[in-house]
Amino acid sequence: MSCIGYVIAPVLMACTECPASGMSLLQYKWRVLNVLHRVASQVAALDIGYRSVIPDNLKDVKLLYLLGADELPEKLLDYVSKDCTIVYQGHHGDAGAAIADVVLPGAAYTEKTATFVNTEGRAQQTRTAVDPPGMAREDWEIVRALSEIVGVTLKYNDLNQVRARLNEVSPNLLRYGDVEQANFFPLANQLAKAQSVSMQAQPLAPLLQSLGDFYMTDVISRSSPTMAKCTTAVNTML
């Protein structure tokens, strides 16, 4: 858990970003301030406009849709009502699938032609190496099918049409290999203005100062028997 996980995070980021922006060494292409997101798959979500907002009262939520969400808050089930239907869409059947009422099997990165964004901000493309197993489908196909069922049919029928829409929303996600200027800091400043929280006098004390089993912090590695053996071997050596 980093200091950005605290309640005062928006204010803290705004106070940090302001002096950092004045020290930018553009002639060397250096970034004075960088933020490494704890959930890699959410970085591109920020690019297309998603915000990490949790409703004030999850007890009122009737449908909770987990789209590839495996890094879940602790005791999530304690915050939702027993009548809430939980739908999980993803692969490898991790934490999200374990609590779901309905599981919609998606394709892993080796099983689809897809766009990802790395920690540098570069859009990268994967190619299908193997077909998805069983009834698994690519994520956009699942969402497209659901839109037809609920009567709000999305206007794309193939990957090219999906990317055409993506180009309208966030064109940087189609410029593969290029580093894009992050929009995180302007967004952080907007969130800070909406907060009534002020800085505290006492120093910050991160709840987690060391991360054990770093290579087991993603769903694919956690599902790998080989990675489990490697982790056990390393822990035995320590």
Summary of the structure (lengths in Angstrom):
residues: 238
radius of gyration: 20.2
end to end distance: 23.4
largest distance: 57.1
contacts: 535
relative contact order: 0.15
helix: 41%
strand: 12%
